[in-house]
Amino acid sequence: MATPLTDQEKRKQISIRGIVGVENVAELKKGFNRHLHFTLVKDRNIATPRDYYFALAHTVRDHLVGRWIRTQQFYYEADPKRVYYLSLEFYMGRTLQNTMINLGLQNACDEAIYQVVSPILTHTDSYVLLQLGLDMEELEEMEEDAGLGNGGLGRLAACFLDSLATLGLAAYGYGIRYEYGIFNQKIRDGWQVEEADDWLRHGNPWEKARPEYMLPVHFYGRVEETRDGSKWVDTQVVLAMPYDTPIPGYMNNTVNTMRLWSARAPNDFNLRDFNVGDYIEAVLDRNLAENISRVLYPNDNFFEGKELRLKQEYFVVAATLQDIIRRFKTTKKGVPGRTSFETFPDKVAIQLNDTHPAMAIPELMRIFVDIEKLDWDTAWDLTRRTFAYTNHTILPEALERWPVELLENLLPRHLQIIYEINQHHLDKVAELYPNDMDKLKKMSLIEEDGVKRVNMAHLCIVGSHAVNGVAQIHSNIIKAEVFRDFSDLEPDKFQNKTNGITPRRWLLLCNPGLAELIAEVIGEDYVKDLSQLQKLKDFVDDATFIRDVAKVKQDNKLKFAQYLEKEYRVKINPSSMFDVHVKRIHEYKRQVLNCLHIIAMYNRIRKNPAAPFVPRTVIIGGKAAPGYHMAKMIIKLITTVGDVVNNDPVVGNKLKVVFLENYRVSLAEKVIPATDLSEQISTAGTEASGTGNMKFMLNGALTIGTMDGANVEMAEEAGEENLFIFGMRVDDVTAMDKKGYDAMEYYKKIPELKQNPKEWTKMVIKNIAATGKFSSDRTITEYATEVWGVEPTDLKIPPPSEPREAFEQTARALKKM
């Protein structure tokens, strides 16, 4: 007689993470064993947990490859307008689980690993997984985070790639394949210590090198004027090697491409010209070229004009534009290749993720004018219609301003083009505002005060047909203050595109219990249409749903508490309020304010230990840029305060302070579902948007915060009464700057935060129900319709039933390319 299924097993069978089919499991088992033996060349006697991870990753990738190639072939045949998202950061995190979820293979893989790994590791009890010391979660933990970003900007780019594929848009992400990502953070004696993030040391099963598409990128040299126009000559060449990573959409068989460039030195030195010493020196000098893609620059919101950083920025745009133009000129067989660029903006949309890829504007002009021999006005019209620019900061010290002297040495032709762009731009300004020298100075691309510099934000605005902020309050500020003169000149150019997050990673992946609970009451369609979460409003007073939501949260808290005890050797009370503040360490993000609140709570408990107090665990995490001394001091302050609080017997379990070492995407996926209270307390008018606030909201945390960034729209969606809003608005901050700041005046006004479990959970449900607006699917849909002018492709590819069939279909597809 069969054993009755538990509720958890029943839920797994109908899970939105994929139905477990016998055929799927059998196929996955076969693929797993094949890769263990033939790809990794291991058997069960010597295979390690990391080997099992790689075998599983390759098995899952097998299910991507057919879809990936056939998606690209469909784009080749249909020739839709393509979107190119240029970003110096893609903070991807881990790939395995996200891919399994988007392909609907999560539960089938769980079952296959359960059946395959068990007999490999023990012969006495092949299905008692708990006795093996290895399960799917442990395999997933083997994967390194692809930490190719500092924080919000890079993570946003990763969410956008997921949404672009899920919406079926023909899109590509372009960036740099940094050999070392964002540094690993260690806390020693309370201080941050940086260690190299050698994320590629074990290899990366998800990427595919494409040496056949390697491209030259030029630096230095001089400009030679000829009868045929300007020529950039005597340059130094670095080669750009592309590595492609598949980006699967959710359950739609679309697989787009993220192409990351790696710097390679050319092999063109002649050995006969070297003696032994010169040869060795020449080989060692290759490292200078390859340093371009060696390491990700940490973001400290203070711009420093380093030559290597400018090389990185030009390297990625020069390689990318060559690739884009190659693809534009290539048409399907039997159709003549394109020789005219008249339709270029109708087939190509390029989004600049902040000013880092701004050199793409003069580079495209150089290609059009110097190489393709277009006249200036035609080239400029095509360029402006192609580019759009997203601004991510209003902090003046963070805006990129490259010294003219550096540009003149590194990219002399591009400086000439920037000067000419500026001249045409200022002629237009002067025509509209005659004799207004102050206006010309403020709107110039070239800053003359002190060291002569190029303002890259101004270049992006002038060279793009659309400019957007990333939250309504941020967009209002850049129009009314930061770029007011440009907005007055071209008001229709400026838009708002409030950021969003992908619900696939930030709900299905990281919080399966909540995802399944929501699916049980409103169905599964919300995964691709997050606005459907509004249906949860009908369950705000449902006692059963309230209980179930609270239970999911408590389960997540217990799991995270166990993780902390195992990894950090910190024991916390899972019944306490988890008060979480995780983001880059920076003065404007106000971790110091949170620390002051900890001290205030500590003093209150010490003063009256018998007074009622909701037990609280304050969890703070984030990295300080290595050169940002004040941010490092903030970390030391937090850890020092934590040492005092955590070791005071009078305080006991009422208050604990934990600093999360090495905060990253995979750690965010653990702490966010366990959070009760989300700290979003930046000074009003400083945070462009934030996306962490949205992730916490979607996962059932209540927000305590200021009216800054996307917090404003979160309060509009959920009702301000369902967030804990405090502090000044933007206008108040401006007035205070003029008046002066009295800390004690504001300290006395801060109210206590009380907790009623049932009412708290009702507020949680209201917040989750109001999260629909903050899906990156919605953001990308707005970009597609209002900026890029593209529509989803009608891509109906049947999934291959097994790898052999996929191989045969792929082979047939390749013959047509």
N, C-alpha and C positions, 0 to 999 in steps of 0.2 A: 504494500500500500504506500502510495507516494506521501512524502512529508508535506504538510500544508505549507504554503508560501507565507513568509512574514510580510508585514506591510511594506517593509523596505524592498523586498524582492518583487512584490507586485508592482511597486512604483517603478522599479528599474525596468520591468518588462514593457511599460508604456512610457518610458522616460523620453523627454524632449531631447535628451542627449544621445538618442539613437536606439532603435529597437534591436534587441539581440536576436539575430537569425542564425540558424544552424550553419547555413552556407557561409555567411560572413565569418563566423568563428573558425570554421574549418580552413577557409582560405587564409585567414590571418595567421593561424597556427603554422600552415605550410610555409607562408612567407617568412615568418619569424625564424623557423628552423633553417630555411634556405640561406637567409642572410647571416645567421650565426655561423654557419659552416662556410659558405662560399664568399661572403663579403668580409667577414671579420676573421675568418680562418681559425675558428675556435671550436672546441667541443665542450660537452657538459662538464668535463673534469677540470678544465682550466678557465672557463668563462667567468668573468667578474660581473657584478651588478652593472658596471658601466657598459660592458659588452652587451648585456641584455637590453640596456637603454638604446644603444646604437642599432641593435637588431630590430627593435620595435620601431625606432624612428625610420629606418630604411623601409620597413614593411608598410608603414603608414604613407611614406612618400611614394611608394609604388602606386597607391590609390590616387595620388595627385598627378602623376606624370602624364597619363593619357589626357586627363581633363586640361592640364596646363598647355600641352602642345596644341590640342584641338581648339582651345580658347584663342590662342595666338593665331592659329590658322584661320579661324573665323574672322578675326580682326583684319587679317591679310586679305581675305576674300571680300568682306563687306565694306572695308575701308571707311569705318566711321570716324568722326572727329575724335581725336585722342587727347586725353588730359595727362599732363606731365607735372607731377608734384615735386618740386625741387626743394630739398631740405638738407641742411648740414647735419641734422640729427634725426634718427629713427630709433626711438627707445622701445624696441620690440619685446624685450623680455624673453620668455620661453615660447617655443613653437609647438612642441609635441601635443600638448593637451588641447590647445586652441585649434590645431588642425583636425584632431580627432572629433572635436565637437562640431566644427563647421562641415565636416564630411559625414556626420552622423555615425561615427564609428566608436565613440567613447565606450559605450557599454559592451559592444562586441569585442573591443580590445581588452577591456577588463576581464571578460570571460576567457578570451584566448590566452592571456597571460596567466590567468588562474590555472588553466589546464596545461599550459606548456611549461611554465617555469617550475611548477610543483614537482613533476617527475624528474626534472633536471636536477633539482636540489636535494631531493630526498626520495629514496626508493621504498621506504616503509609506509609512508602515508602520503600518497601523491596529491591529495586534495585538501589537506589541512593547512591552508595558507598561513594562518597565524603562527604555526610552528616553524615556518620557513625563514622568518626574519626578512622577508622581501615581499612587497606588494606593488601595485601600480603606482601608488603615491611615491614609494621609494625610487622606482624607476624614473618617475617624472622629476624627482629631486636631483637626479644625476645630471640633468641638463643645465648648462651654464646660461645665465641671463645674457642676452645680446644687449649689453648696456651701451648702445651707441647713441646715447642722449643724456642730457643733464637733468631733465625734469619735464615740465609741462609741455614745452614746445615739441620735444621729440616724441613724447607719449601721444600728443595730439596727432602727430603725423602718422603714428602707428595705427591709431583708431581710424583715421581717415582712410588708410589703405584697406582696412577691413570693410568699411562701409562702401567704398568704391567698388570692391569686388562683389559685395552682397547685393548692391543695387544694379549690378550688371553693366557698369560703365567701363569703357575701354580706357584704362588708366595705368600709369606707370609711376612708381616712386623712384627717384634718383637721389643718391647720396654717396657717402664715402664709407668704404669698408675699413674702419679703423682697426688696426691690429690690437690696440689696447683701448678698451672702452672707458667709461666713467670709472674712476679709481675705486678700489675696494677700501672701505673705511674700517679701521680698527680703533678701538678706544683703549688707550693705555694710560693708567693713572688719571683718568678723566679727560685726557686730551685726545683729539683726533690725530691719527697717524694714517697716511695714505700708502697703499700698496698697489702695485700695478695690477690691472684687470686683464690678465692674459687669457681672455675668454676663448681663444682659438687653440689653446694648447692641446686639447684632445681632438681637434678637428670639428667641423660643422657639417652634419649630415644633410642639412636643408639647402645648402648653397650649391650652385653649379658654376664652375669657372668657364668663361667663354673667351679663350685666347684668340679665337678667330675674329672677334670684334674689338681687339685691342687697338687703341687710337693714340696718336701723338698729341701732346699738349706742350705749347711753347712758352718760354719765359725769357726775360731779359732781351738782349739784342738792341737794335736801333731801327729807326724808320727811314726809309729811302724814298724820296719823291721821284717818280718816273712819269713818262708821258701817259702811261696807263693808270696812273694814280699812285696812292701810297702803298709801299711794300714793307712789311715787317721782316727784317732779315737778321742774319747772324744770331739766331736764337739758340737757346739751350732746350733740348727736348727731353720730356719725361713721358713715358708710356702709361696709359690708363688701361688697366686690365679689368674687365667687368666680371662681377660675380652676381648671378641671378638667384633670387629666392622666390619660390611660389607663394602667392597670397590668395588663399581660397576664400570665396564667398560662402555665406551660410546656406547650405543645402540647395545650391542652384547650379553646381557644376562649372561655374565660372572660376578660373584661376588666373589672376593677374600677376604681374612681375614687379618685384623690387630689384632694381639694378644698382649695385654699389661698386664704386670704382676703387681699385687698389693701384698705388703708384709703383711702377717698375722702371728701372734704368734701362736705356737702350743698349743693345749689344753691338754697337757700330764701331768700337775701337779696334784698330788693326794691331794684331799681336806682333807683327814684324817691326812696328814702330816703337816697341817697348823693350828695354832690357828687363831682367827679372824684377828688379826693384820697382821700376815704373809699372810693370804689369800688376804686381801686388797692390800698389797704391791705387791704380785705376780701378781694380775690383773693389777695394775698400771704399772708394769714392762713390760707388753705386748707392751706398747707404744714404748719402746726402739727398739723392733724388727720391729714394723710397721712404725717407722720413715724412714726406708729405702726407701719407696715409697711416703714419705710425700710431698717432695718439689723438684722442678726442680732447679738444680744449675745454676745461671746466668753465662753467658760466658763473661769474661772480657779479654780473650786472654792472661791471665797470669795464668800459671798453679800453683795451690796450692794443695799439697798432703794431702787432708783431708780424714780421715778414712771413713766417711759416703759416700763420693763420690766413693771410691774404693769399698765399700760394694754395692753400686748401680750398679756399672759396673759388678761386679762378679755375683750379684743377677740375673741380666737379662740374662747373658750368661749361667749360670748354669741351670736355669729353661728352657731356650730355647733349649739347647742341649739335655736335657732329653726328651723334647717334640719332637724334630727332630728325635732322635733315636727310640722313641716309634713309630712314624709314619713310619720310615724306616723298622722297624721289622714287622709292621702290614701289612698284605696282604689280599686281598679279600678272602672271605670264599671259602673253597674248595682248596685253594692253601697253601702249608706249609709256615709258617712264616719264615722270613730270620734269619738264625743263623750265616751266614758268612758276614763279612764286606768288602769282596773283591770288591763288586760293589758300595760301599758307595759313592765315588766321581762321579759315573755315575748316581746316583739318587739324590744327594744332592750338591747344590752350595750355599755357605754362603758368603755374601758380608759384609765386615766390614766397616761401615760408619765412617771413621776416627779411631783413636786409642782407643776410649772409650770402644768398645767391645773386645779389644785385649786379655783379659783374656780367651776368647773362645779358643785360641790356646792351652795353657797349660791344660785347662779344658778338651778339647777333647782328648788330649794325656793321661790325667789321666784316663778318661773313657776307652779308648782303652787298656791301659797297666795294670792299677790296677783292673779294673772291668771285662773287656772282655778278659783279659789275652793274648793280642797280643804282639808279640815281638816288641822291640823299633823301629827297622828299618821299619817294616811293618806299624806300627802305624804312624810313621813320614811321610812316603810316602802318606798314605791315608789323613793325616791331611793337608799336603801342597797342595795336589790336590783338596781339598775341599774348602779352603779359598782363598779369594781375598780381597785386601785392597785398599780403596780409601783414599788418603791423601788430607786434606783440608786446610793446612796452612804451610807456610814456615817460620813463625815467630818463632825464637828459644825459646822465652819465653813462647810460647803457647804449645809447645810439651810436652806430658805427660812423666814424669820421676818419678816413684814411689819409695820411700825409701825402701831399702831392709829390714830394721828393721820393717817397717809397714807390709810388705808382710809376713815376717817370723812369725809375731804374728797372723795376720788375716787369711792367706792362706799358711800355712807352706809347704804342699805337693806341691803346685803350684810353690813355690820358688825353691824347689829341681828340679822340671821338667824344669824350666826356666834355671837353672844352667846347666843342662844336655844338653838342646837345644843349649845353648851358647858354651859348650865345643865341641860338634860335629861341630858346625858352625866355631869356631875358628880353629879347626884342619884342616878343609877344606881350610880356608884362609891361614894358615901357610904353607900348602902344596903348594899353588900357589905362595905365597910371602914369601919364607924362610928368616928368620932373620930380618923381617920387623916389629919390635915391634910397631912402630907408626901406621902401618896399622892395627895391631891387636887391638890396643887401640881404634882407631877410629871406628872400625867395631864391637866391642864387644857390646853385649846386656847389659852388666853391666858397668856403669860409676864409676870409682874409685876416681875421683877428689872430694875432700870434702866428703859430705855425700854419701855413697854408694847407687846408684840408678839403677833401671831397666829402660832402654830406650824403651818405648812401641812402638815407630815407628820402631825401629830396630827389635823388636820382630815380628811385623806385616809383615815386609818385608821378614824376614827369614822364617816365617811360612806360607807364601802365594805363590801361583803359578803365581799371577798377581798383579801388583801394578800400580795404575793410578793416575794422576793428573786430575784436573777438567777444565782446559783450556789449550790450546797449549802452551802458554807462561809459565804457571805454571808448566806443565809437563816438559818443557825444563829446568826450573830452578831446579826442584828436581833431574833431571838426571845429570845435569852439575855441580850442586853446593851442594845442601843440602844432597843428598844421592849418590853422585858421585861414591864413592867406591863400593857401592852395585850395582850400574848400570854397572860399569866396570866388576864386578864379574858375573852378570847375565843380560846382556843387553836386552835379549828378554823378560824378565819379566816385563819391564816398558812400560806402554802405556799411551795414552791420551784418556780421555772421556770427551769432553767438555759438561758442564752442559746444562740442558734444562728446560723448563717450560711446564706445561700442558695448551694447548689452551682452554680446556673446562672451567677451572676456570678463566684463565687470559684473556679470550676474550668473550666466550659465556656468562659466568655468569656475569662478571663485566662490560662488554661493549656491551650489546645486540644491540644497534644501529649500531655500527661499524660492528659487526658480521653479522647482516642482510644485511647491505649495501654490504659487500664483497660477501656474498652468492648470491646477486642479479646479480652481474657482472661476477663471476667465478664459481658459483655453490657451493654446500654444502660439497663436498668431502674434502675440505681443512681442515675440523675439525679433520679428522683422518690422513691427509697427508699435513702437513703444508708447505711442499715444493711447493705446488700448488699456494701459494701466489705470486710466481714469475709471474703468469699471470697478476698481477696487474700492471706490468711494461707497459703493453699495454695501460693503462689508465692514465699514468702520465700527458699527455697533454690534456686529455678529460675535457673540461670545466665543464660539468655537474657533473662528478665524483669529480673533485676538489672542486666544490661548496658543494656537498653532504658530503664529508669528513670534510670540514671546519665546516659545520653546525652540524654534529654529535659532533665534538670537542667542539663547542660553547655550545651546549645543555648540554654536560657533565660538562662543566665549570660552567654553570649557576646552575645546580643541586648541584654541590659541594659547590658553594658559598652559596646557601640556607642552605645546611647542616651545614656549618661553622657558619652561623648566628644563626641557631637554637641551635646547640650544644655548641658552643664556645662563642657565643655572639660577634663574630667578623664579621664586615661588610667589604667585599672586592669588588673590581671592577672586574666583570666577563669578561670584555673586555681587562683586563690587561694580560700581559704574566705571566702564572703560571710557576714559576721557582722552581722546587721541588727537595729537597735533603732529602730522607728518608732512614734510615738504622741505625744499631746500632751506638751509639756514641762512637767513638774511635779516637785516635790521627792519626792513619794511614789512616782513612777514610776522614780526613781533613775537618771536619765541620768548623774548625777555619779559613781555607782558604776562605770558602764561606762567613764567617762572615766578614772577612777583605774586601771582595768584596762589601758586603752590605755597609760597612762604606765608601768605596771609592765612590760608587754610590751616597750615601747620601751627601757626601762632594761636589761632582760635581753639584748636584742639588742646594745645598745651595749657591754655588759659583756663579752659573748662572741660576736662576730659569726660565728664559725665553728661554733657549736653548732647542732644540727638544730632547725629551727623551721618549723612548717606555715605557709606564706605566708597572710596574712589581710588582707582588706579590711573594715574596720569602717565600716558605713554607718548613720548616725544621721539621723533626720528627725523633724520635728514643729514645731508652732507654739506660741509662748508667748502667752498672753493679753496684750494691749497694756499693761494696767496691772499686770502681774505682774513686778516688777523682778527678783526672784530667778531666775525662769525665763529671762528675757532674759540674765541673767549666765551661766546654764548654757550657753546657745547660744554666747555669746562664749568661754567656757572651751573648749568642744568645738572651735570653729573655730580658736582659738589653738593648742591642742595639735595639731590637724591640720596647721597651717602648719609647726610644728617637725618633726613626724614625716615629713611628705611631702617635705620638702626636705633631709633628712639623707642624704647619700650612703652612710653606713655602713649604714643601714637598708635603703636601696634598695627593691626590690619585696617584701621580706618583710612589711612592714606599711604599710598605707595607711589614711587616715581621710578619709571623705567625708561632708559634711553635705548632705542632700538639701533643697534650697531648695523652699519652697512645697509641702510634702507634702499630698496630697489623694487622693481616691478613684482618679482615673485614674492617678496615679503609683503608688499601692498595687498596682494591677492589673499594673504592670510589675515592681516590685521583689519582690513576694511570691513569684512563681513562680521567681525566680532565687536565692532565699535558701537557704543551707545551714544556718545557725544562727540561731534566733529568740530574741531577748532578751526575757524576760518576768520581770523581776527586781524588781517592786514589793515593798515591805515586807509581809510576811504579815499579812493582816487589813485591808488598805487598799483593794485593788482589788476592786470588787464582783464582776466576772466577767472582763471582757475578751472581745473577739471577734477581735481581731487574732491572738491565740494560736491560735485555731481555724483561721483562714485560712492561716497558715503551716503548721500541721500537715497540713491537707488537701493542700497543695501540695508536700509532701515536704521540709519543713525540720524539723530536730530542735530541740527546745526546751531552752534553758538557763534555769532559772527557780526561783522560790521556790514554796513550797506556799501559793499565794494565788489567789483567784478561781477561775476554771475550770481553772487548772493542776492543781488537786487531782484533778478528775474526769478530766482528760486522762491523768494518771499512772495513775489507776485503770483506764482503758480500755486504754491501751497497755502498761501495766506500768512501774513506776517505773524499772526498769533500762533502759528505752528513751527516757528523758528524762535530762537532766543537772540533777538537783535539788540545790540547795544552800541554805544559810542556815537561819534559824529558822522554826519553826512559830508559829502564832498565840499559843499558850500561852507559848512562849519569849519572844516579843516583849513580852507583858504582864509577864513576870518581869523582863526586861531593863529595862523602863521603871522598875520599882521599884528595881532594883539599880544602874543606871547602865551606860553604854556605853564599852567599851574597844576602839577600832578596831583596834589592833595585834594584839590577841588573836585576832580573827577573820581578819585579813589573813594571819596565819601558817598558818591552817588550809586556805586555798583551794587545791585541787588543780589541776594542769595539765590541759588538755583535749587529748587525743591524737586522731589521726585515722588510721583504717584504712579505705581507700575501700570495700572490699567489705563489711566489717562495718557501716560507716556506712550504706551503701545498704540493707542488710538491716533496720537500725533504721528507716530511712525508710519502707520498705514496711510494717513493723509499725505505724508511726504512722498512715500513710494508711489502713490497714485498720481502725484503731481510731477513725476520725473520724466514724463513722456517727451517734453520739449527738449530735453537734454541728451537725446540720442544723436550720435554722430551721423546716423542715417539722415536725420532731418537737416543737419548742417550741410552735408554733402549735397542733398537734394536742392537746397537753396543756392549753393555754389553752382551746381549744374545748370539750373534754370536761369539764374540772375547774373552769373559771371561768365561761365564757360560756354553756354549755349550748346549743351550736349544732352542727349537722351539715353536711357538705358538701352543696351543692345538686346535683341530678341534671341538670346543664346539658349537653344534647347538641345543640350548634348546629353544623350542617355549615358548613365554611368556604366563603365565596363564591368562585366560580371566577375572577371578575374584578371590577374596581371597578364596572362598570355594573350587574352583577347585585347587587352589594352595595348600590349606591345604591337600586335598586328595592326590595330587601328592607327597607332602612332606611325608605324612604318609607312602605311598608305598615305597618311597626312604629310609626312616628310617629302614623299615623292612629288607632291603638288607644290611644294614651297620653292 
